[in-house]
Amino acid sequence: MEDVGEGVAALQDVVDGKHPFCQALAQAERPAIVVGSGVFEREDAGAVLPLLGSLATLAGVLKPEEGWNGYNVLAKSAGRTGGLDLGLVNLKGRKVSPTSPKLVFNMGADEYSGPIPDDAFVVYQGSHGDAGASRADVILPATAYTETAGMWVNTEGRAQVSKAAVVGPGLAKPDWTILRALSEVMGLTLPYDDLAGVRDRAAQVQESLNPCCDCLK
Protein backbone atom coordinates (compact mmCIF):
# COMPACT_ATOMS: atom_id res chain seq x y z
CA MET A 1 0.00 0.00 0.00
CA GLU A 2 1.29 3.43 -0.90
CA ASP A 3 0.05 6.74 0.42
CA VAL A 4 -0.07 9.15 -2.51
CA GLY A 5 -0.84 12.13 -0.29
CA GLU A 6 -3.82 14.25 0.61
CA GLY A 7 -5.85 16.94 -1.06
CA VAL A 8 -6.38 18.13 -4.60
CA ALA A 9 -2.69 18.81 -5.27
CA ALA A 10 -1.68 15.18 -4.67
CA LEU A 11 -4.48 13.91 -6.88
CA GLN A 12 -3.51 16.39 -9.58
CA ASP A 13 0.06 15.05 -9.52
CA VAL A 14 -1.23 11.52 -10.16
CA VAL A 15 -3.43 12.70 -13.03
CA ASP A 16 -0.51 14.67 -14.52
CA GLY A 17 1.80 11.64 -14.31
CA LYS A 18 4.18 13.32 -11.86
CA HIS A 19 3.69 10.91 -8.99
CA PRO A 20 5.73 7.66 -8.66
CA PHE A 21 2.48 5.76 -8.15
CA CYS A 22 1.54 6.40 -11.78
CA GLN A 23 3.88 3.64 -12.98
CA ALA A 24 2.24 1.00 -10.80
CA LEU A 25 -1.19 2.19 -11.88
CA ALA A 26 -0.24 2.00 -15.55
CA GLN A 27 0.90 -1.62 -15.16
CA ALA A 28 -2.26 -2.80 -13.41
CA GLU A 29 -4.32 -5.29 -15.43
CA ARG A 30 -7.55 -4.50 -13.63
CA PRO A 31 -7.11 -1.06 -12.04
CA ALA A 32 -9.82 0.11 -9.68
CA ILE A 33 -10.68 3.31 -7.87
CA VAL A 34 -12.71 3.25 -4.65
CA VAL A 35 -14.17 6.62 -3.71
CA GLY A 36 -15.62 7.15 -0.25
CA SER A 37 -19.00 8.86 -0.42
CA GLY A 38 -17.69 11.47 2.00
CA VAL A 39 -15.93 13.05 -0.98
CA PHE A 40 -19.27 14.40 -2.16
CA GLU A 41 -19.61 16.33 1.09
CA ARG A 42 -16.23 18.04 0.88
CA GLU A 43 -15.99 21.75 0.17
CA ASP A 44 -13.57 20.98 -2.67
CA ALA A 45 -15.74 18.23 -4.17
CA GLY A 46 -16.14 20.31 -7.32
CA ALA A 47 -12.40 20.03 -7.91
CA VAL A 48 -11.88 16.45 -6.68
CA LEU A 49 -14.58 14.70 -8.70
CA PRO A 50 -13.43 15.87 -12.16
CA LEU A 51 -9.89 14.76 -11.28
CA LEU A 52 -11.14 11.35 -10.28
CA GLY A 53 -12.96 11.12 -13.61
CA SER A 54 -9.79 12.05 -15.47
CA LEU A 55 -7.80 9.53 -13.49
CA ALA A 56 -10.32 6.78 -14.25
CA THR A 57 -10.02 7.53 -17.97
CA LEU A 58 -6.22 7.72 -18.00
CA ALA A 59 -5.76 4.56 -15.95
CA GLY A 60 -8.21 2.50 -17.99
CA VAL A 61 -10.47 1.93 -15.03
CA LEU A 62 -13.49 1.85 -17.33
CA LYS A 63 -13.25 -0.86 -19.98
CA PRO A 64 -16.82 -1.60 -21.10
CA GLU A 65 -15.60 -3.63 -24.07
CA GLU A 66 -14.01 -6.04 -21.58
CA GLY A 67 -16.90 -5.93 -19.14
CA TRP A 68 -14.79 -4.11 -16.57
CA ASN A 69 -15.91 -1.16 -14.46
CA GLY A 70 -13.40 -0.43 -11.74
CA TYR A 71 -14.87 2.87 -10.56
CA ASN A 72 -16.57 2.29 -7.20
CA VAL A 73 -18.27 4.52 -4.66
CA LEU A 74 -18.23 3.20 -1.12
CA ALA A 75 -21.28 4.39 0.82
CA LYS A 76 -20.80 5.19 4.48
CA SER A 77 -24.39 4.52 5.51
CA ALA A 78 -26.23 1.20 5.59
CA GLY A 79 -28.90 1.01 2.91
CA ARG A 80 -27.55 3.99 0.95
CA THR A 81 -26.83 1.98 -2.21
CA GLY A 82 -30.29 0.40 -2.23
CA GLY A 83 -31.88 3.80 -1.67
CA LEU A 84 -30.02 5.26 -4.64
CA ASP A 85 -31.10 2.32 -6.79
CA LEU A 86 -34.70 3.11 -5.91
CA GLY A 87 -34.27 6.75 -6.88
CA LEU A 88 -34.37 8.16 -3.36
CA VAL A 89 -32.20 11.16 -4.14
CA ASN A 90 -32.32 14.91 -3.83
CA LEU A 91 -32.33 15.78 -7.54
CA LYS A 92 -29.81 18.37 -8.71
CA GLY A 93 -28.69 19.04 -5.15
CA ARG A 94 -31.66 21.25 -4.46
CA LYS A 95 -31.95 22.57 -0.93
CA VAL A 96 -34.95 21.34 1.00
CA SER A 97 -37.27 24.21 1.82
CA PRO A 98 -37.80 24.80 5.53
CA THR A 99 -41.16 23.46 6.66
CA SER A 100 -43.20 23.14 9.80
CA PRO A 101 -44.92 19.76 9.39
CA LYS A 102 -48.10 18.89 11.25
CA LEU A 103 -47.45 15.17 10.81
CA VAL A 104 -44.09 13.41 11.10
CA PHE A 105 -43.95 9.73 10.10
CA ASN A 106 -40.74 8.23 11.45
CA MET A 107 -40.09 4.83 9.90
CA GLY A 108 -37.28 3.09 11.72
CA ALA A 109 -35.08 6.16 12.19
CA ASP A 110 -34.15 5.01 15.68
CA GLU A 111 -31.22 7.39 16.03
CA TYR A 112 -33.09 10.55 14.99
CA SER A 113 -33.23 13.18 17.70
CA GLY A 114 -33.46 16.31 15.56
CA PRO A 115 -35.96 19.15 15.90
CA ILE A 116 -39.66 18.40 15.50
CA PRO A 117 -42.34 21.10 15.82
CA ASP A 118 -44.10 21.00 19.19
CA ASP A 119 -47.51 20.89 17.54
CA ALA A 120 -46.62 18.04 15.14
CA PHE A 121 -48.28 14.66 15.51
CA VAL A 122 -45.50 12.04 15.43
CA VAL A 123 -45.95 8.45 14.33
CA TYR A 124 -43.06 6.07 14.93
CA GLN A 125 -42.92 2.76 13.08
CA GLY A 126 -40.10 0.47 14.07
CA SER A 127 -38.72 -2.20 16.35
CA HIS A 128 -36.09 -0.62 18.58
CA GLY A 129 -37.38 2.77 19.62
CA ASP A 130 -34.42 4.59 21.14
CA ALA A 131 -34.35 8.34 20.38
CA GLY A 132 -36.62 7.95 17.37
CA ALA A 133 -39.62 6.86 19.44
CA SER A 134 -39.15 9.16 22.40
CA ARG A 135 -41.22 11.94 20.82
CA ALA A 136 -43.89 9.69 19.26
CA ASP A 137 -47.61 10.17 19.85
CA VAL A 138 -48.36 6.79 18.26
CA ILE A 139 -46.07 3.78 17.94
CA LEU A 140 -46.70 1.14 15.27
CA PRO A 141 -44.65 -1.90 16.34
CA ALA A 142 -42.69 -3.46 13.49
CA THR A 143 -40.67 -6.64 13.49
CA ALA A 144 -36.88 -6.47 13.66
CA TYR A 145 -34.75 -7.63 10.73
CA THR A 146 -34.25 -11.00 12.42
CA GLU A 147 -38.04 -11.43 12.55
CA THR A 148 -38.77 -10.48 8.94
CA ALA A 149 -38.16 -11.89 5.49
CA GLY A 150 -36.17 -9.10 3.88
CA MET A 151 -34.26 -7.96 0.84
CA TRP A 152 -30.94 -6.21 1.24
CA VAL A 153 -28.65 -4.44 -1.19
CA ASN A 154 -24.92 -4.51 -0.45
CA THR A 155 -22.47 -1.76 -1.32
CA GLU A 156 -21.91 -3.34 -4.77
CA GLY A 157 -25.61 -3.06 -5.56
CA ARG A 158 -26.20 -6.81 -5.29
CA ALA A 159 -29.58 -7.87 -3.94
CA GLN A 160 -29.59 -10.41 -1.14
CA VAL A 161 -32.39 -11.87 0.91
CA SER A 162 -32.91 -13.19 4.40
CA LYS A 163 -35.61 -15.25 6.04
CA ALA A 164 -37.16 -14.62 9.42
CA ALA A 165 -35.22 -16.43 12.13
CA VAL A 166 -37.82 -16.00 14.86
CA VAL A 167 -41.43 -14.85 15.19
CA GLY A 168 -41.90 -11.20 16.14
CA PRO A 169 -43.29 -10.40 19.61
CA GLY A 170 -46.84 -9.37 20.34
CA LEU A 171 -48.57 -7.33 17.65
CA ALA A 172 -45.38 -6.49 15.77
CA LYS A 173 -45.74 -6.80 11.98
CA PRO A 174 -43.37 -6.55 9.00
CA ASP A 175 -43.02 -2.95 7.80
CA TRP A 176 -44.64 -3.57 4.41
CA THR A 177 -47.81 -5.01 5.98
CA ILE A 178 -48.20 -1.92 8.18
CA LEU A 179 -47.82 0.39 5.19
CA ARG A 180 -50.24 -1.75 3.20
CA ALA A 181 -52.85 -1.48 5.96
CA LEU A 182 -52.38 2.29 6.25
CA SER A 183 -52.75 2.73 2.50
CA GLU A 184 -56.09 0.93 2.58
CA VAL A 185 -57.36 3.13 5.41
CA MET A 186 -56.32 6.21 3.41
CA GLY A 187 -58.16 5.00 0.33
CA LEU A 188 -54.89 4.68 -1.62
CA THR A 189 -54.47 0.92 -1.46
CA LEU A 190 -51.02 -0.27 -2.49
CA PRO A 191 -51.10 -2.86 -5.31
CA TYR A 192 -49.77 -5.88 -3.45
CA ASP A 193 -51.10 -8.26 -0.84
CA ASP A 194 -48.12 -10.49 -0.10
CA LEU A 195 -44.33 -10.52 -0.02
CA ALA A 196 -44.09 -11.74 -3.62
CA GLY A 197 -46.11 -8.72 -4.72
CA VAL A 198 -43.79 -6.36 -2.85
CA ARG A 199 -40.77 -7.88 -4.55
CA ASP A 200 -42.44 -7.71 -7.95
CA ARG A 201 -43.05 -4.01 -7.40
CA ALA A 202 -39.43 -3.49 -6.33
CA ALA A 203 -38.27 -5.14 -9.55
CA GLN A 204 -40.47 -2.78 -11.57
CA VAL A 205 -38.68 0.16 -9.99
CA GLN A 206 -35.18 -1.33 -10.15
CA GLU A 207 -34.31 -4.31 -12.35
CA SER A 208 -31.46 -5.39 -10.07
CA LEU A 209 -34.10 -6.27 -7.45
CA ASN A 210 -35.77 -8.76 -9.79
CA PRO A 211 -37.21 -11.55 -7.60
CA CYS A 212 -37.12 -14.00 -10.52
CA CYS A 213 -33.59 -14.85 -9.46
CA ASP A 214 -33.59 -18.15 -7.53
CA CYS A 215 -31.86 -16.54 -4.56
CA LEU A 216 -34.74 -14.08 -4.12
CA LYS A 217 -37.54 -16.67 -4.01
C-alpha positions in Angstrom: 0.0 0.0 0.0 1.3 3.4 -0.9 0.0 6.7 0.4 -0.1 9.2 -2.5 -0.8 12.1 -0.3 -3.8 14.3 0.6 -5.9 16.9 -1.1 -6.4 18.1 -4.6 -2.7 18.8 -5.3 -1.7 15.2 -4.7 -4.5 13.9 -6.9 -3.5 16.4 -9.6 0.1 15.0 -9.5 -1.2 11.5 -10.2 -3.4 12.7 -13.0 -0.5 14.7 -14.5 1.8 11.6 -14.3 4.2 13.3 -11.9 3.7 10.9 -9.0 5.7 7.7 -8.7 2.5 5.8 -8.2 1.5 6.4 -11.8 3.9 3.6 -13.0 2.2 1.0 -10.8 -1.2 2.2 -11.9 -0.2 2.0 -15.5 0.9 -1.6 -15.2 -2.3 -2.8 -13.4 -4.3 -5.3 -15.4 -7.5 -4.5 -13.6 -7.1 -1.1 -12.0 -9.8 0.1 -9.7 -10.7 3.3 -7.9 -12.7 3.3 -4.7 -14.2 6.6 -3.7 -15.6 7.1 -0.2 -19.0 8.9 -0.4 -17.7 11.5 2.0 -15.9 13.1 -1.0 -19.3 14.4 -2.2 -19.6 16.3 1.1 -16.2 18.0 0.9 -16.0 21.7 0.2 -13.6 21.0 -2.7 -15.7 18.2 -4.2 -16.1 20.3 -7.3 -12.4 20.0 -7.9 -11.9 16.5 -6.7 -14.6 14.7 -8.7 -13.4 15.9 -12.2 -9.9 14.8 -11.3 -11.1 11.3 -10.3 -13.0 11.1 -13.6 -9.8 12.1 -15.5 -7.8 9.5 -13.5 -10.3 6.8 -14.3 -10.0 7.5 -18.0 -6.2 7.7 -18.0 -5.8 4.6 -15.9 -8.2 2.5 -18.0 -10.5 1.9 -15.0 -13.5 1.9 -17.3 -13.2 -0.9 -20.0 -16.8 -1.6 -21.1 -15.6 -3.6 -24.1 -14.0 -6.0 -21.6 -16.9 -5.9 -19.1 -14.8 -4.1 -16.6 -15.9 -1.2 -14.5 -13.4 -0.4 -11.7 -14.9 2.9 -10.6 -16.6 2.3 -7.2 -18.3 4.5 -4.7 -18.2 3.2 -1.1 -21.3 4.4 0.8 -20.8 5.2 4.5 -24.4 4.5 5.5 -26.2 1.2 5.6 -28.9 1.0 2.9 -27.5 4.0 0.9 -26.8 2.0 -2.2 -30.3 0.4 -2.2 -31.9 3.8 -1.7 -30.0 5.3 -4.6 -31.1 2.3 -6.8 -34.7 3.1 -5.9 -34.3 6.8 -6.9 -34.4 8.2 -3.4 -32.2 11.2 -4.1 -32.3 14.9 -3.8 -32.3 15.8 -7.5 -29.8 18.4 -8.7 -28.7 19.0 -5.2 -31.7 21.3 -4.5 -32.0 22.6 -0.9 -35.0 21.3 1.0 -37.3 24.2 1.8 -37.8 24.8 5.5 -41.2 23.5 6.7 -43.2 23.1 9.8 -44.9 19.8 9.4 -48.1 18.9 11.3 -47.4 15.2 10.8 -44.1 13.4 11.1 -43.9 9.7 10.1 -40.7 8.2 11.4 -40.1 4.8 9.9 -37.3 3.1 11.7 -35.1 6.2 12.2 -34.1 5.0 15.7 -31.2 7.4 16.0 -33.1 10.5 15.0 -33.2 13.2 17.7 -33.5 16.3 15.6 -36.0 19.1 15.9 -39.7 18.4 15.5 -42.3 21.1 15.8 -44.1 21.0 19.2 -47.5 20.9 17.5 -46.6 18.0 15.1 -48.3 14.7 15.5 -45.5 12.0 15.4 -45.9 8.4 14.3 -43.1 6.1 14.9 -42.9 2.8 13.1 -40.1 0.5 14.1 -38.7 -2.2 16.3 -36.1 -0.6 18.6 -37.4 2.8 19.6 -34.4 4.6 21.1 -34.4 8.3 20.4 -36.6 8.0 17.4 -39.6 6.9 19.4 -39.2 9.2 22.4 -41.2 11.9 20.8 -43.9 9.7 19.3 -47.6 10.2 19.8 -48.4 6.8 18.3 -46.1 3.8 17.9 -46.7 1.1 15.3 -44.7 -1.9 16.3 -42.7 -3.5 13.5 -40.7 -6.6 13.5 -36.9 -6.5 13.7 -34.7 -7.6 10.7 -34.2 -11.0 12.4 -38.0 -11.4 12.5 -38.8 -10.5 8.9 -38.2 -11.9 5.5 -36.2 -9.1 3.9 -34.3 -8.0 0.8 -30.9 -6.2 1.2 -28.6 -4.4 -1.2 -24.9 -4.5 -0.5 -22.5 -1.8 -1.3 -21.9 -3.3 -4.8 -25.6 -3.1 -5.6 -26.2 -6.8 -5.3 -29.6 -7.9 -3.9 -29.6 -10.4 -1.1 -32.4 -11.9 0.9 -32.9 -13.2 4.4 -35.6 -15.3 6.0 -37.2 -14.6 9.4 -35.2 -16.4 12.1 -37.8 -16.0 14.9 -41.4 -14.8 15.2 -41.9 -11.2 16.1 -43.3 -10.4 19.6 -46.8 -9.4 20.3 -48.6 -7.3 17.6 -45.4 -6.5 15.8 -45.7 -6.8 12.0 -43.4 -6.5 9.0 -43.0 -3.0 7.8 -44.6 -3.6 4.4 -47.8 -5.0 6.0 -48.2 -1.9 8.2 -47.8 0.4 5.2 -50.2 -1.7 3.2 -52.9 -1.5 6.0 -52.4 2.3 6.2 -52.7 2.7 2.5 -56.1 0.9 2.6 -57.4 3.1 5.4 -56.3 6.2 3.4 -58.2 5.0 0.3 -54.9 4.7 -1.6 -54.5 0.9 -1.5 -51.0 -0.3 -2.5 -51.1 -2.9 -5.3 -49.8 -5.9 -3.4 -51.1 -8.3 -0.8 -48.1 -10.5 -0.1 -44.3 -10.5 0.0 -44.1 -11.7 -3.6 -46.1 -8.7 -4.7 -43.8 -6.4 -2.9 -40.8 -7.9 -4.6 -42.4 -7.7 -8.0 -43.1 -4.0 -7.4 -39.4 -3.5 -6.3 -38.3 -5.1 -9.6 -40.5 -2.8 -11.6 -38.7 0.2 -10.0 -35.2 -1.3 -10.2 -34.3 -4.3 -12.3 -31.5 -5.4 -10.1 -34.1 -6.3 -7.5 -35.8 -8.8 -9.8 -37.2 -11.6 -7.6 -37.1 -14.0 -10.5 -33.6 -14.9 -9.5 -33.6 -18.1 -7.5 -31.9 -16.5 -4.6 -34.7 -14.1 -4.1 -37.5 -16.7 -4.0 
